[in-house]
């Protein structure tokens, strides 16, 4: 089984935004920013991430919620928000990060990411999942 260290190496060497080690054994890199790749994967196949290991540049509460509902078993993030951690803990997802931040910043780096702000107090991760994937 691929170790998280190898996932981090792929993430950084290929400058990917997301690396997924699927339960099938397939490894894929993705390069879109924010949660676009995660959304695309799950809109194509809602079961695609069950049992997967994910390495991502940034994990906030929205990404953590979507990945938890999708059935990911382990996550690495370069940057993880304090809002993501309870979601991962409650769903027994193994995780590690290089840097923990108070919140994910917006694109302009002037404040909180609008999605992080919108859902920071939301307790129902399935609601976040459904709204973000437009299901």
CNS distance restraints for C-alpha pairs under 8 A (distance, minus, plus):
assign (resid   2 and name CA) (resid   6 and name CA) 6.66 0.50 0.50
assign (resid   2 and name CA) (resid   7 and name CA) 7.49 0.50 0.50
assign (resid   2 and name CA) (resid  21 and name CA) 7.59 0.50 0.50
assign (resid   3 and name CA) (resid   7 and name CA) 6.72 0.50 0.50
assign (resid   4 and name CA) (resid   8 and name CA) 6.25 0.50 0.50
assign (resid   4 and name CA) (resid  53 and name CA) 7.73 0.50 0.50
assign (resid   4 and name CA) (resid  55 and name CA) 7.63 0.50 0.50
assign (resid   4 and name CA) (resid  76 and name CA) 7.07 0.50 0.50
assign (resid   5 and name CA) (resid   9 and name CA) 6.27 0.50 0.50
assign (resid   6 and name CA) (resid  10 and name CA) 6.36 0.50 0.50
assign (resid   7 and name CA) (resid  11 and name CA) 6.19 0.50 0.50
assign (resid   7 and name CA) (resid  19 and name CA) 6.69 0.50 0.50
assign (resid   7 and name CA) (resid  20 and name CA) 7.94 0.50 0.50
assign (resid   7 and name CA) (resid  21 and name CA) 7.78 0.50 0.50
assign (resid   7 and name CA) (resid  54 and name CA) 7.65 0.50 0.50
assign (resid   7 and name CA) (resid  55 and name CA) 5.96 0.50 0.50
assign (resid   8 and name CA) (resid  12 and name CA) 6.20 0.50 0.50
assign (resid   8 and name CA) (resid  55 and name CA) 6.20 0.50 0.50
assign (resid   8 and name CA) (resid  76 and name CA) 7.40 0.50 0.50
assign (resid   9 and name CA) (resid  13 and name CA) 5.82 0.50 0.50
assign (resid  10 and name CA) (resid  14 and name CA) 5.79 0.50 0.50
assign (resid  10 and name CA) (resid  15 and name CA) 7.81 0.50 0.50
assign (resid  10 and name CA) (resid  16 and name CA) 7.65 0.50 0.50
assign (resid  10 and name CA) (resid  19 and name CA) 7.23 0.50 0.50
assign (resid  11 and name CA) (resid  15 and name CA) 5.71 0.50 0.50
assign (resid  11 and name CA) (resid  16 and name CA) 5.08 0.50 0.50
assign (resid  11 and name CA) (resid  17 and name CA) 6.84 0.50 0.50
assign (resid  11 and name CA) (resid  18 and name CA) 6.61 0.50 0.50
assign (resid  11 and name CA) (resid  19 and name CA) 6.00 0.50 0.50
assign (resid  11 and name CA) (resid  29 and name CA) 7.58 0.50 0.50
assign (resid  11 and name CA) (resid  55 and name CA) 6.71 0.50 0.50
assign (resid  11 and name CA) (resid  56 and name CA) 7.23 0.50 0.50
assign (resid  11 and name CA) (resid  57 and name CA) 7.81 0.50 0.50
assign (resid  12 and name CA) (resid  16 and name CA) 6.72 0.50 0.50
assign (resid  15 and name CA) (resid  31 and name CA) 7.97 0.50 0.50
assign (resid  16 and name CA) (resid  29 and name CA) 6.06 0.50 0.50
assign (resid  16 and name CA) (resid  30 and name CA) 5.75 0.50 0.50
assign (resid  16 and name CA) (resid  31 and name CA) 5.05 0.50 0.50
assign (resid  17 and name CA) (resid  29 and name CA) 7.65 0.50 0.50
assign (resid  17 and name CA) (resid  30 and name CA) 5.91 0.50 0.50
assign (resid  17 and name CA) (resid  31 and name CA) 4.94 0.50 0.50
assign (resid  17 and name CA) (resid  32 and name CA) 6.41 0.50 0.50
assign (resid  17 and name CA) (resid  33 and name CA) 6.37 0.50 0.50
assign (resid  17 and name CA) (resid  56 and name CA) 5.80 0.50 0.50
assign (resid  17 and name CA) (resid  57 and name CA) 5.53 0.50 0.50
assign (resid  18 and name CA) (resid  29 and name CA) 5.83 0.50 0.50
assign (resid  18 and name CA) (resid  30 and name CA) 5.05 0.50 0.50
assign (resid  18 and name CA) (resid  31 and name CA) 6.58 0.50 0.50
assign (resid  18 and name CA) (resid  37 and name CA) 7.56 0.50 0.50
assign (resid  18 and name CA) (resid  54 and name CA) 7.13 0.50 0.50
assign (resid  18 and name CA) (resid  55 and name CA) 5.75 0.50 0.50
assign (resid  18 and name CA) (resid  56 and name CA) 4.47 0.50 0.50
assign (resid  18 and name CA) (resid  57 and name CA) 6.68 0.50 0.50
assign (resid  19 and name CA) (resid  27 and name CA) 7.15 0.50 0.50
assign (resid  19 and name CA) (resid  28 and name CA) 5.76 0.50 0.50
assign (resid  19 and name CA) (resid  29 and name CA) 4.45 0.50 0.50
assign (resid  19 and name CA) (resid  30 and name CA) 6.20 0.50 0.50
assign (resid  19 and name CA) (resid  54 and name CA) 5.82 0.50 0.50
assign (resid  19 and name CA) (resid  55 and name CA) 5.11 0.50 0.50
assign (resid  19 and name CA) (resid  56 and name CA) 6.43 0.50 0.50
assign (resid  20 and name CA) (resid  27 and name CA) 5.63 0.50 0.50
assign (resid  20 and name CA) (resid  28 and name CA) 5.42 0.50 0.50
assign (resid  20 and name CA) (resid  29 and name CA) 6.50 0.50 0.50
assign (resid  20 and name CA) (resid  52 and name CA) 6.71 0.50 0.50
assign (resid  20 and name CA) (resid  53 and name CA) 5.88 0.50 0.50
assign (resid  20 and name CA) (resid  54 and name CA) 4.73 0.50 0.50
assign (resid  20 and name CA) (resid  55 and name CA) 6.53 0.50 0.50
assign (resid  21 and name CA) (resid  25 and name CA) 6.34 0.50 0.50
assign (resid  21 and name CA) (resid  26 and name CA) 5.89 0.50 0.50
assign (resid  21 and name CA) (resid  27 and name CA) 4.50 0.50 0.50
assign (resid  21 and name CA) (resid  28 and name CA) 6.75 0.50 0.50
assign (resid  21 and name CA) (resid  52 and name CA) 5.60 0.50 0.50
assign (resid  21 and name CA) (resid  53 and name CA) 5.11 0.50 0.50
assign (resid  21 and name CA) (resid  54 and name CA) 6.42 0.50 0.50
assign (resid  22 and name CA) (resid  26 and name CA) 5.30 0.50 0.50
assign (resid  22 and name CA) (resid  27 and name CA) 6.20 0.50 0.50
assign (resid  22 and name CA) (resid  48 and name CA) 7.51 0.50 0.50
assign (resid  22 and name CA) (resid  49 and name CA) 6.51 0.50 0.50
assign (resid  22 and name CA) (resid  50 and name CA) 7.88 0.50 0.50
assign (resid  22 and name CA) (resid  51 and name CA) 7.05 0.50 0.50
assign (resid  22 and name CA) (resid  52 and name CA) 4.57 0.50 0.50
assign (resid  22 and name CA) (resid  53 and name CA) 6.63 0.50 0.50
assign (resid  23 and name CA) (resid  49 and name CA) 7.60 0.50 0.50
assign (resid  23 and name CA) (resid  50 and name CA) 7.00 0.50 0.50
assign (resid  23 and name CA) (resid  51 and name CA) 5.34 0.50 0.50
assign (resid  23 and name CA) (resid  52 and name CA) 5.15 0.50 0.50
assign (resid  23 and name CA) (resid  53 and name CA) 7.95 0.50 0.50
assign (resid  30 and name CA) (resid  37 and name CA) 6.46 0.50 0.50
assign (resid  31 and name CA) (resid  37 and name CA) 7.50 0.50 0.50
assign (resid  32 and name CA) (resid  36 and name CA) 6.12 0.50 0.50
assign (resid  32 and name CA) (resid  37 and name CA) 5.94 0.50 0.50
assign (resid  33 and name CA) (resid  37 and name CA) 7.55 0.50 0.50
assign (resid  34 and name CA) (resid  58 and name CA) 7.80 0.50 0.50
assign (resid  35 and name CA) (resid  39 and name CA) 6.21 0.50 0.50
assign (resid  35 and name CA) (resid  63 and name CA) 6.54 0.50 0.50
assign (resid  36 and name CA) (resid  40 and name CA) 6.12 0.50 0.50
assign (resid  37 and name CA) (resid  41 and name CA) 6.12 0.50 0.50
assign (resid  38 and name CA) (resid  42 and name CA) 6.30 0.50 0.50
assign (resid  38 and name CA) (resid  63 and name CA) 7.96 0.50 0.50
assign (resid  39 and name CA) (resid  43 and name CA) 5.94 0.50 0.50
assign (resid  39 and name CA) (resid 132 and name CA) 7.68 0.50 0.50
assign (resid  39 and name CA) (resid 133 and name CA) 5.95 0.50 0.50
assign (resid  40 and name CA) (resid  44 and name CA) 6.20 0.50 0.50
assign (resid  41 and name CA) (resid  45 and name CA) 6.29 0.50 0.50
assign (resid  41 and name CA) (resid  46 and name CA) 7.59 0.50 0.50
assign (resid  41 and name CA) (resid  48 and name CA) 6.87 0.50 0.50
assign (resid  42 and name CA) (resid  46 and name CA) 4.42 0.50 0.50
assign (resid  42 and name CA) (resid  47 and name CA) 7.04 0.50 0.50
assign (resid  42 and name CA) (resid  48 and name CA) 6.41 0.50 0.50
assign (resid  42 and name CA) (resid  49 and name CA) 7.51 0.50 0.50
assign (resid  42 and name CA) (resid  70 and name CA) 7.74 0.50 0.50
assign (resid  42 and name CA) (resid 133 and name CA) 7.82 0.50 0.50
assign (resid  43 and name CA) (resid 133 and name CA) 6.90 0.50 0.50
assign (resid  46 and name CA) (resid  70 and name CA) 6.96 0.50 0.50
assign (resid  47 and name CA) (resid  70 and name CA) 6.65 0.50 0.50
assign (resid  47 and name CA) (resid  71 and name CA) 7.92 0.50 0.50
assign (resid  48 and name CA) (resid  70 and name CA) 7.78 0.50 0.50
assign (resid  49 and name CA) (resid  67 and name CA) 7.60 0.50 0.50
assign (resid  49 and name CA) (resid  70 and name CA) 5.71 0.50 0.50
assign (resid  49 and name CA) (resid  71 and name CA) 6.04 0.50 0.50
assign (resid  49 and name CA) (resid  72 and name CA) 5.63 0.50 0.50
assign (resid  50 and name CA) (resid  70 and name CA) 5.89 0.50 0.50
assign (resid  50 and name CA) (resid  71 and name CA) 4.23 0.50 0.50
assign (resid  50 and name CA) (resid  72 and name CA) 5.32 0.50 0.50
assign (resid  50 and name CA) (resid  73 and name CA) 7.52 0.50 0.50
assign (resid  51 and name CA) (resid  71 and name CA) 5.86 0.50 0.50
assign (resid  51 and name CA) (resid  72 and name CA) 5.04 0.50 0.50
assign (resid  51 and name CA) (resid  73 and name CA) 5.18 0.50 0.50
assign (resid  52 and name CA) (resid  71 and name CA) 7.43 0.50 0.50
assign (resid  52 and name CA) (resid  72 and name CA) 4.88 0.50 0.50
assign (resid  52 and name CA) (resid  73 and name CA) 5.84 0.50 0.50
assign (resid  52 and name CA) (resid  74 and name CA) 7.00 0.50 0.50
assign (resid  53 and name CA) (resid  72 and name CA) 6.17 0.50 0.50
assign (resid  53 and name CA) (resid  73 and name CA) 5.98 0.50 0.50
assign (resid  53 and name CA) (resid  74 and name CA) 4.81 0.50 0.50
assign (resid  53 and name CA) (resid  75 and name CA) 5.90 0.50 0.50
assign (resid  54 and name CA) (resid  72 and name CA) 7.34 0.50 0.50
assign (resid  54 and name CA) (resid  74 and name CA) 6.31 0.50 0.50
assign (resid  54 and name CA) (resid  75 and name CA) 4.81 0.50 0.50
assign (resid  54 and name CA) (resid  76 and name CA) 6.30 0.50 0.50
assign (resid  55 and name CA) (resid  75 and name CA) 5.75 0.50 0.50
assign (resid  55 and name CA) (resid  76 and name CA) 4.62 0.50 0.50
assign (resid  55 and name CA) (resid  77 and name CA) 5.84 0.50 0.50
assign (resid  56 and name CA) (resid  75 and name CA) 7.63 0.50 0.50
assign (resid  56 and name CA) (resid  76 and name CA) 6.23 0.50 0.50
assign (resid  56 and name CA) (resid  77 and name CA) 4.86 0.50 0.50
assign (resid  56 and name CA) (resid  78 and name CA) 6.75 0.50 0.50
assign (resid  57 and name CA) (resid  77 and name CA) 5.29 0.50 0.50
assign (resid  57 and name CA) (resid  78 and name CA) 4.87 0.50 0.50
assign (resid  57 and name CA) (resid  79 and name CA) 6.22 0.50 0.50
assign (resid  58 and name CA) (resid  77 and name CA) 5.54 0.50 0.50
assign (resid  58 and name CA) (resid  78 and name CA) 5.98 0.50 0.50
assign (resid  58 and name CA) (resid  79 and name CA) 4.79 0.50 0.50
assign (resid  58 and name CA) (resid  80 and name CA) 5.87 0.50 0.50
assign (resid  58 and name CA) (resid 104 and name CA) 7.85 0.50 0.50
assign (resid  59 and name CA) (resid  63 and name CA) 5.63 0.50 0.50
assign (resid  59 and name CA) (resid  64 and name CA) 6.20 0.50 0.50
assign (resid  59 and name CA) (resid  77 and name CA) 5.98 0.50 0.50
assign (resid  59 and name CA) (resid  79 and name CA) 6.34 0.50 0.50
assign (resid  59 and name CA) (resid  80 and name CA) 4.81 0.50 0.50
assign (resid  59 and name CA) (resid  81 and name CA) 6.55 0.50 0.50
assign (resid  59 and name CA) (resid  84 and name CA) 6.83 0.50 0.50
assign (resid  59 and name CA) (resid 104 and name CA) 7.92 0.50 0.50
assign (resid  60 and name CA) (resid  64 and name CA) 6.06 0.50 0.50
assign (resid  60 and name CA) (resid  80 and name CA) 5.84 0.50 0.50
assign (resid  60 and name CA) (resid  81 and name CA) 5.03 0.50 0.50
assign (resid  60 and name CA) (resid  82 and name CA) 7.78 0.50 0.50
assign (resid  60 and name CA) (resid  83 and name CA) 6.47 0.50 0.50
assign (resid  60 and name CA) (resid  84 and name CA) 5.07 0.50 0.50
assign (resid  60 and name CA) (resid 103 and name CA) 7.16 0.50 0.50
assign (resid  60 and name CA) (resid 104 and name CA) 5.97 0.50 0.50
assign (resid  60 and name CA) (resid 116 and name CA) 6.61 0.50 0.50
assign (resid  61 and name CA) (resid  65 and name CA) 5.91 0.50 0.50
assign (resid  61 and name CA) (resid  81 and name CA) 7.01 0.50 0.50
assign (resid  61 and name CA) (resid  83 and name CA) 5.14 0.50 0.50
assign (resid  61 and name CA) (resid  84 and name CA) 4.05 0.50 0.50
assign (resid  61 and name CA) (resid  85 and name CA) 7.78 0.50 0.50
assign (resid  61 and name CA) (resid  87 and name CA) 7.21 0.50 0.50
assign (resid  61 and name CA) (resid 116 and name CA) 6.15 0.50 0.50
assign (resid  61 and name CA) (resid 119 and name CA) 7.33 0.50 0.50
assign (resid  61 and name CA) (resid 120 and name CA) 6.73 0.50 0.50
assign (resid  62 and name CA) (resid  66 and name CA) 6.22 0.50 0.50
assign (resid  62 and name CA) (resid  84 and name CA) 7.56 0.50 0.50
assign (resid  62 and name CA) (resid 115 and name CA) 6.88 0.50 0.50
assign (resid  62 and name CA) (resid 116 and name CA) 6.36 0.50 0.50
assign (resid  62 and name CA) (resid 119 and name CA) 7.03 0.50 0.50
assign (resid  62 and name CA) (resid 128 and name CA) 6.70 0.50 0.50
assign (resid  62 and name CA) (resid 129 and name CA) 7.82 0.50 0.50
assign (resid  63 and name CA) (resid  67 and name CA) 6.01 0.50 0.50
assign (resid  63 and name CA) (resid  84 and name CA) 7.85 0.50 0.50
assign (resid  64 and name CA) (resid  68 and name CA) 5.95 0.50 0.50
assign (resid  64 and name CA) (resid  84 and name CA) 5.49 0.50 0.50
assign (resid  64 and name CA) (resid  85 and name CA) 7.96 0.50 0.50
assign (resid  64 and name CA) (resid  87 and name CA) 6.48 0.50 0.50
assign (resid  64 and name CA) (resid  88 and name CA) 6.55 0.50 0.50
assign (resid  65 and name CA) (resid  69 and name CA) 6.25 0.50 0.50
assign (resid  65 and name CA) (resid  84 and name CA) 7.56 0.50 0.50
assign (resid  65 and name CA) (resid  87 and name CA) 6.35 0.50 0.50
assign (resid  65 and name CA) (resid  88 and name CA) 7.84 0.50 0.50
assign (resid  65 and name CA) (resid 125 and name CA) 5.16 0.50 0.50
assign (resid  65 and name CA) (resid 126 and name CA) 7.50 0.50 0.50
assign (resid  65 and name CA) (resid 128 and name CA) 6.72 0.50 0.50
assign (resid  65 and name CA) (resid 129 and name CA) 6.55 0.50 0.50
assign (resid  66 and name CA) (resid  70 and name CA) 6.07 0.50 0.50
assign (resid  66 and name CA) (resid 125 and name CA) 7.23 0.50 0.50
assign (resid  66 and name CA) (resid 126 and name CA) 7.75 0.50 0.50
assign (resid  66 and name CA) (resid 128 and name CA) 7.01 0.50 0.50
assign (resid  66 and name CA) (resid 129 and name CA) 4.90 0.50 0.50
assign (resid  67 and name CA) (resid  71 and name CA) 6.32 0.50 0.50
assign (resid  67 and name CA) (resid  72 and name CA) 5.60 0.50 0.50
assign (resid  68 and name CA) (resid  72 and name CA) 5.87 0.50 0.50
assign (resid  68 and name CA) (resid  87 and name CA) 7.50 0.50 0.50
assign (resid  68 and name CA) (resid  88 and name CA) 6.85 0.50 0.50
assign (resid  68 and name CA) (resid  91 and name CA) 6.48 0.50 0.50
assign (resid  68 and name CA) (resid  93 and name CA) 7.37 0.50 0.50
assign (resid  69 and name CA) (resid 125 and name CA) 7.12 0.50 0.50
assign (resid  69 and name CA) (resid 126 and name CA) 6.51 0.50 0.50
assign (resid  69 and name CA) (resid 129 and name CA) 6.97 0.50 0.50
assign (resid  72 and name CA) (resid  93 and name CA) 7.19 0.50 0.50
assign (resid  73 and name CA) (resid  92 and name CA) 7.92 0.50 0.50
assign (resid  73 and name CA) (resid  93 and name CA) 5.19 0.50 0.50
assign (resid  73 and name CA) (resid  94 and name CA) 6.42 0.50 0.50
assign (resid  74 and name CA) (resid  93 and name CA) 5.46 0.50 0.50
assign (resid  74 and name CA) (resid  94 and name CA) 4.61 0.50 0.50
assign (resid  74 and name CA) (resid  95 and name CA) 5.62 0.50 0.50
assign (resid  75 and name CA) (resid  93 and name CA) 7.31 0.50 0.50
assign (resid  75 and name CA) (resid  94 and name CA) 6.30 0.50 0.50
assign (resid  75 and name CA) (resid  95 and name CA) 4.66 0.50 0.50
assign (resid  75 and name CA) (resid  96 and name CA) 6.61 0.50 0.50
assign (resid  76 and name CA) (resid  95 and name CA) 5.56 0.50 0.50
assign (resid  76 and name CA) (resid  96 and name CA) 4.97 0.50 0.50
assign (resid  76 and name CA) (resid  97 and name CA) 5.56 0.50 0.50
assign (resid  77 and name CA) (resid  95 and name CA) 7.95 0.50 0.50
assign (resid  77 and name CA) (resid  96 and name CA) 6.56 0.50 0.50
assign (resid  77 and name CA) (resid  97 and name CA) 4.72 0.50 0.50
assign (resid  77 and name CA) (resid  98 and name CA) 6.74 0.50 0.50
assign (resid  78 and name CA) (resid  97 and name CA) 5.35 0.50 0.50
assign (resid  78 and name CA) (resid  98 and name CA) 4.84 0.50 0.50
assign (resid  78 and name CA) (resid  99 and name CA) 6.08 0.50 0.50
assign (resid  79 and name CA) (resid  97 and name CA) 6.10 0.50 0.50
assign (resid  79 and name CA) (resid  98 and name CA) 6.11 0.50 0.50
assign (resid  79 and name CA) (resid  99 and name CA) 4.82 0.50 0.50
assign (resid  79 and name CA) (resid 100 and name CA) 5.84 0.50 0.50
assign (resid  79 and name CA) (resid 101 and name CA) 6.92 0.50 0.50
assign (resid  80 and name CA) (resid  84 and name CA) 6.72 0.50 0.50
assign (resid  80 and name CA) (resid  85 and name CA) 7.73 0.50 0.50
assign (resid  80 and name CA) (resid  97 and name CA) 6.22 0.50 0.50
assign (resid  80 and name CA) (resid  98 and name CA) 7.94 0.50 0.50
assign (resid  80 and name CA) (resid  99 and name CA) 6.32 0.50 0.50
assign (resid  80 and name CA) (resid 100 and name CA) 4.94 0.50 0.50
assign (resid  80 and name CA) (resid 101 and name CA) 6.12 0.50 0.50
assign (resid  80 and name CA) (resid 103 and name CA) 7.98 0.50 0.50
assign (resid  80 and name CA) (resid 104 and name CA) 7.64 0.50 0.50
assign (resid  81 and name CA) (resid  85 and name CA) 7.06 0.50 0.50
assign (resid  81 and name CA) (resid 100 and name CA) 5.63 0.50 0.50
assign (resid  81 and name CA) (resid 101 and name CA) 4.79 0.50 0.50
assign (resid  81 and name CA) (resid 102 and name CA) 5.55 0.50 0.50
assign (resid  81 and name CA) (resid 103 and name CA) 4.81 0.50 0.50
assign (resid  81 and name CA) (resid 104 and name CA) 5.91 0.50 0.50
assign (resid  82 and name CA) (resid  86 and name CA) 7.72 0.50 0.50
assign (resid  82 and name CA) (resid 100 and name CA) 6.55 0.50 0.50
assign (resid  82 and name CA) (resid 101 and name CA) 6.11 0.50 0.50
assign (resid  82 and name CA) (resid 102 and name CA) 5.34 0.50 0.50
assign (resid  82 and name CA) (resid 103 and name CA) 6.38 0.50 0.50
assign (resid  83 and name CA) (resid  87 and name CA) 7.48 0.50 0.50
assign (resid  83 and name CA) (resid 102 and name CA) 7.61 0.50 0.50
assign (resid  83 and name CA) (resid 103 and name CA) 6.92 0.50 0.50
assign (resid  83 and name CA) (resid 120 and name CA) 6.37 0.50 0.50
assign (resid  84 and name CA) (resid  88 and name CA) 6.46 0.50 0.50
assign (resid  85 and name CA) (resid  89 and name CA) 6.08 0.50 0.50
assign (resid  86 and name CA) (resid  90 and name CA) 5.90 0.50 0.50
assign (resid  87 and name CA) (resid  91 and name CA) 6.25 0.50 0.50
assign (resid  87 and name CA) (resid 125 and name CA) 7.94 0.50 0.50
assign (resid  88 and name CA) (resid  92 and name CA) 6.03 0.50 0.50
assign (resid  88 and name CA) (resid  93 and name CA) 5.07 0.50 0.50
assign (resid  88 and name CA) (resid  94 and name CA) 7.27 0.50 0.50
assign (resid  88 and name CA) (resid  95 and name CA) 7.39 0.50 0.50
assign (resid  89 and name CA) (resid  93 and name CA) 6.21 0.50 0.50
assign (resid  89 and name CA) (resid  94 and name CA) 7.78 0.50 0.50
assign (resid 103 and name CA) (resid 112 and name CA) 6.35 0.50 0.50
assign (resid 103 and name CA) (resid 113 and name CA) 7.71 0.50 0.50
assign (resid 103 and name CA) (resid 116 and name CA) 7.22 0.50 0.50
assign (resid 104 and name CA) (resid 112 and name CA) 5.88 0.50 0.50
assign (resid 104 and name CA) (resid 113 and name CA) 5.57 0.50 0.50
assign (resid 104 and name CA) (resid 116 and name CA) 6.62 0.50 0.50
assign (resid 105 and name CA) (resid 109 and name CA) 5.51 0.50 0.50
assign (resid 105 and name CA) (resid 110 and name CA) 7.09 0.50 0.50
assign (resid 105 and name CA) (resid 111 and name CA) 5.47 0.50 0.50
assign (resid 105 and name CA) (resid 112 and name CA) 4.47 0.50 0.50
assign (resid 105 and name CA) (resid 113 and name CA) 4.74 0.50 0.50
assign (resid 106 and name CA) (resid 110 and name CA) 6.48 0.50 0.50
assign (resid 106 and name CA) (resid 111 and name CA) 5.76 0.50 0.50
assign (resid 106 and name CA) (resid 112 and name CA) 5.31 0.50 0.50
assign (resid 106 and name CA) (resid 113 and name CA) 3.88 0.50 0.50
assign (resid 106 and name CA) (resid 114 and name CA) 6.74 0.50 0.50
assign (resid 107 and name CA) (resid 113 and name CA) 7.29 0.50 0.50
assign (resid 112 and name CA) (resid 116 and name CA) 6.84 0.50 0.50
assign (resid 112 and name CA) (resid 117 and name CA) 6.25 0.50 0.50
assign (resid 113 and name CA) (resid 117 and name CA) 6.14 0.50 0.50
assign (resid 114 and name CA) (resid 118 and name CA) 6.02 0.50 0.50
assign (resid 115 and name CA) (resid 119 and name CA) 6.16 0.50 0.50
assign (resid 116 and name CA) (resid 120 and name CA) 5.49 0.50 0.50
assign (resid 119 and name CA) (resid 128 and name CA) 7.31 0.50 0.50
assign (resid 122 and name CA) (resid 128 and name CA) 7.87 0.50 0.50
assign (resid 124 and name CA) (resid 128 and name CA) 6.94 0.50 0.50
assign (resid 125 and name CA) (resid 129 and name CA) 6.18 0.50 0.50
assign (resid 126 and name CA) (resid 130 and name CA) 6.08 0.50 0.50
assign (resid 127 and name CA) (resid 131 and name CA) 6.04 0.50 0.50
assign (resid 128 and name CA) (resid 132 and name CA) 5.89 0.50 0.50
assign (resid 129 and name CA) (resid 133 and name CA) 6.03 0.50 0.50
assign (resid 130 and name CA) (resid 134 and name CA) 5.73 0.50 0.50
assign (resid 130 and name CA) (resid 135 and name CA) 5.03 0.50 0.50
assign (resid 131 and name CA) (resid 135 and name CA) 6.51 0.50 0.50
